[in-house]
Amino acid sequence: MPAQPSYLSLNRHGTYYFRIVTPKPLRVALGLPREIRRSLKTDSLKQALRRARQYVARYEAVFDKVLNVVTRAGPPGSIGGACSRPHLRCIADCFHP
């Protein structure tokens, strides 16, 4: 059996968790945590893989969109005309409510 993907982890109670590392430009610009971790609420590897793949697709798509905004905005910490800071904060809240 192949090794499980790096975005899956199993806690001591047998529940699978999804984890993804936040890109550094987003951590700097929006103050996001280094890693985002969410429970997959299952002890089944098959179900966990299915749910984790959905999370990966969603997070990667959002990371790409937000990275485009942040990189167009200028140096870290400065948010130019591409998007307002409150709007980016709202996006950040999607990652860690």
C-alpha positions as CSV (number, residue, x, y, z in Angstrom):
1,M,0.0,0.0,0.0
2,P,1.4,3.4,-0.9
3,A,2.2,5.9,1.8
4,Q,-0.6,8.3,2.7
5,P,-0.3,11.9,1.3
6,S,1.4,14.6,3.4
7,Y,-1.9,16.5,3.8
8,L,-3.4,13.6,5.8
9,S,-2.6,12.9,9.5
10,L,-4.2,10.6,12.0
11,N,-4.7,11.7,15.6
12,R,-4.3,9.4,18.6
13,H,-8.1,8.8,18.7
14,G,-8.1,7.5,15.1
15,T,-9.6,10.5,13.4
16,Y,-8.1,11.8,10.2
17,Y,-7.1,15.4,9.8
18,F,-6.4,17.5,6.7
19,R,-3.4,19.8,6.9
20,I,-1.9,22.3,4.4
21,V,0.9,24.7,4.7
22,T,0.0,28.4,3.9
23,P,2.2,30.0,1.3
24,K,4.6,32.4,2.9
25,P,3.4,35.5,1.0
26,L,-0.1,35.0,2.4
27,R,1.3,34.5,6.0
28,V,3.2,37.7,5.8
29,A,0.5,39.8,4.1
30,L,-2.6,38.5,5.9
31,G,-1.2,37.2,9.2
32,L,-2.4,33.6,8.5
33,P,-1.0,30.7,10.5
34,R,1.8,28.6,9.0
35,E,-0.4,25.6,8.8
36,I,-4.2,25.1,8.4
37,R,-5.6,22.0,10.0
38,R,-9.1,20.7,9.8
39,S,-10.8,17.5,11.1
40,L,-12.1,15.2,8.4
41,K,-14.5,13.7,11.0
42,T,-13.8,10.1,9.9
43,D,-11.7,7.1,10.9
44,S,-11.9,5.6,7.4
45,L,-8.8,6.2,5.2
46,K,-10.9,5.9,2.1
47,Q,-13.4,8.5,3.2
48,A,-10.5,10.7,4.6
49,L,-8.7,10.6,1.2
50,R,-11.9,11.6,-0.6
51,R,-12.6,14.6,1.7
52,A,-9.0,15.7,1.8
53,R,-8.8,15.8,-2.0
54,Q,-11.7,18.2,-2.0
55,Y,-10.0,20.4,0.7
56,V,-6.8,20.4,-1.3
57,A,-8.6,21.5,-4.5
58,R,-10.4,24.3,-2.7
59,Y,-7.5,25.6,-0.7
60,E,-5.1,25.6,-3.7
61,A,-7.7,27.5,-5.8
62,V,-8.1,30.1,-3.1
63,F,-4.4,30.3,-2.5
64,D,-3.8,31.0,-6.2
65,K,-6.5,33.7,-6.4
66,V,-5.3,35.5,-3.2
67,L,-1.6,35.2,-4.2
68,N,-2.4,36.9,-7.5
69,V,-4.0,39.8,-5.5
70,V,-1.2,40.0,-2.9
71,T,1.6,39.9,-5.5
72,R,-0.1,42.6,-7.6
73,A,-0.5,44.7,-4.5
74,G,3.2,45.3,-3.9
75,P,5.7,44.5,-1.1
76,P,4.7,42.5,2.0
77,G,2.4,44.4,4.3
78,S,1.3,46.9,1.6
79,I,-2.0,46.3,-0.1
80,G,-2.2,48.4,-3.3
81,G,-5.3,49.2,-5.4
82,A,-5.8,45.6,-6.3
83,C,-7.9,44.8,-3.2
84,S,-8.7,46.5,0.1
85,R,-7.3,45.3,3.4
86,P,-10.8,44.6,4.8
87,H,-11.5,42.4,1.8
88,L,-8.3,40.5,2.2
89,R,-9.0,40.1,6.0
90,C,-12.4,38.6,5.0
91,I,-10.6,36.1,2.8
92,A,-8.2,35.3,5.6
93,D,-11.1,34.6,8.0
94,C,-12.2,31.9,5.6
95,F,-9.0,30.0,6.5
96,H,-9.2,30.4,10.3
97,P,-12.6,31.6,11.6
